[in-house]
């Protein structure tokens, strides 16, 4: 990983973006974080910290048994969408944070489409190509869109985590 690029991308996190994220988290009845691979680990870590430091009911879809059951029963590409259906149906005011380093994850895209259709506030965090599928088709509907201009998984994932942590003052 190029540490100079990481420092540069972290320095590009704006106060406006941080303020918007904080506002969305504070105003939500619950925060649901979803990601694949390394982004799933970020989701898990941030959910814990939002509960501990922001006193915000937060969840990450990380349980292996549930993940494999949803992937098996609803398909990998619809597993996150179906999870959100269950988690948001009786909880108005939910805020969903969708994390995809490449921005090309079909399951993240489908989850964003669900949020858009159902009127659930959501954020998308992506990287790599500026015209990735999640960003191209979902950024206008997202309450918050955050893109990292890098093709390095390490840089994108680290910046996503730093951005999500940036609203915690501990």
C-alpha positions in Angstrom: 0.0 0.0 0.0 1.2 3.5 -0.9 1.2 5.4 2.4 1.6 8.7 0.7 -1.5 8.1 -1.3 -3.3 7.0 1.9 -2.3 10.2 3.6 -3.4 12.2 0.6 -6.8 10.6 0.4 -7.4 10.9 4.2 -6.6 14.6 3.9 -9.4 14.9 1.3 -12.1 14.0 3.8 -14.1 17.2 4.1 -15.8 18.6 7.2 -19.0 18.8 5.1 -18.9 15.0 4.5 -18.2 14.3 8.2 -21.0 16.6 9.3 -23.5 15.0 6.9 -22.5 11.5 8.1 -22.8 12.5 11.8 -26.2 14.1 11.1 -27.5 10.9 9.4 -26.2 8.6 12.1 -27.6 10.8 14.9 -31.0 11.2 13.3 -31.4 7.5 12.6 -33.4 5.1 14.7 -30.7 2.4 13.9 -27.7 2.1 11.7 -27.1 -1.0 9.6 -23.7 -1.5 8.0 -23.1 -3.9 5.2 -20.0 -4.8 3.1 -18.2 -7.7 1.5 -14.8 -9.1 2.5 -12.6 -6.4 4.1 -15.5 -4.0 3.9 -17.5 -6.5 6.0 -14.8 -6.2 8.7 -15.0 -2.4 8.5 -18.8 -2.6 8.9 -18.5 -4.9 12.0 -15.9 -2.6 13.6 -17.8 0.6 13.0 -21.1 -0.9 14.3 -19.4 -1.7 17.6 -17.9 1.8 17.8 -21.2 3.5 17.0 -22.9 1.6 19.8 -20.1 2.2 22.3 -19.1 5.8 21.5 -22.2 7.3 19.9 -24.8 5.3 21.9 -26.5 4.5 18.6 -28.2 1.2 17.9 -26.0 -0.3 15.2 -25.7 -3.6 13.4 -23.4 -5.2 10.9 -24.5 -8.2 8.8 -21.5 -10.4 9.8 -22.9 -13.5 11.4 -21.5 -16.4 9.3 -24.5 -18.7 9.8 -27.0 -15.9 8.8 -24.8 -14.8 5.9 -24.6 -18.3 4.4 -28.3 -19.0 5.1 -29.3 -15.8 3.3 -26.9 -16.5 0.4 -28.3 -20.0 0.1 -32.0 -19.1 0.4 -32.1 -15.8 -1.5 -28.9 -15.9 -3.6 -25.7 -14.0 -3.0 -26.8 -11.1 -5.1 -30.1 -10.7 -3.1 -28.9 -11.7 0.4 -28.2 -8.1 1.6 -31.4 -6.8 0.1 -33.4 -9.5 1.9 -31.6 -8.9 5.2 -32.5 -5.2 4.9 -36.1 -6.0 4.2 -36.2 -7.9 7.5 -34.2 -5.3 9.5 -36.0 -2.2 8.3 -39.6 -3.3 7.9 -40.7 -2.4 11.4 -38.1 0.2 12.1 -38.8 3.6 10.4 -35.8 5.9 10.4 -33.2 3.3 9.6 -30.0 4.4 8.1 -28.0 1.9 6.0 -24.3 2.3 5.2 -23.3 0.2 2.1 -19.5 -0.3 1.6 -18.0 -1.7 -1.6 -14.3 -1.0 -2.3 -14.7 -1.7 -6.1 -18.3 -0.3 -6.3 -19.2 -3.3 -8.5 -20.7 -5.7 -6.0 -24.1 -6.8 -7.2 -25.4 -7.5 -3.7 -24.4 -4.0 -2.6 -26.1 -2.5 -5.7 -29.3 -4.5 -5.0 -29.3 -3.4 -1.4 -29.0 0.2 -2.5 -31.9 -0.3 -5.0 -34.0 -1.7 -2.1 -33.2 1.3 0.1 -34.1 3.6 -2.8 -37.4 1.8 -3.6 -38.5 1.7 0.1 -37.4 5.2 1.0 -34.7 4.1 3.5 -31.9 6.6 3.9 -28.6 5.1 2.8 -25.0 5.9 2.2 -22.7 4.4 -0.4 -18.9 4.2 0.1 -17.0 3.1 -2.9 -13.6 3.4 -4.6 -11.8 2.4 -7.8 -13.5 3.6 -11.0 -15.5 6.8 -10.7 -18.2 5.2 -12.8 -18.5 2.0 -10.8 -22.0 0.4 -10.9 -23.0 1.3 -7.3 -21.9 4.9 -7.7 -23.2 5.4 -11.2 -26.7 4.2 -10.5 -27.2 5.0 -6.8 -25.3 8.2 -5.9 -28.2 10.5 -6.7 -30.6 8.6 -4.5 -28.1 8.2 -1.6 -28.3 10.4 1.4 -24.5 10.4 1.4 -22.1 9.3 -1.3 -18.4 8.9 -0.6 -15.9 7.8 -3.2 -12.2 7.2 -2.8 -10.2 7.9 -6.0 -7.8 5.0 -5.8 -7.4 1.5 -7.3 -5.7 0.1 -4.2 -7.9 -2.0 -1.9 -5.7 -1.1 1.0 -6.1 2.6 0.5 -9.8 2.5 -0.2 -10.6 0.3 2.8 -8.4 2.3 5.1 -10.0 5.6 4.0 -13.5 4.2 4.3 -12.8 3.1 7.9 -11.2 6.4 8.8 -14.1 8.3 7.3 -16.6 6.3 9.2 -14.5 6.7 12.4 -14.2 10.5 11.9 -17.5 11.3 13.6 -16.4 9.6 16.8 -14.7 11.9 19.4 -13.3 9.6 22.0 
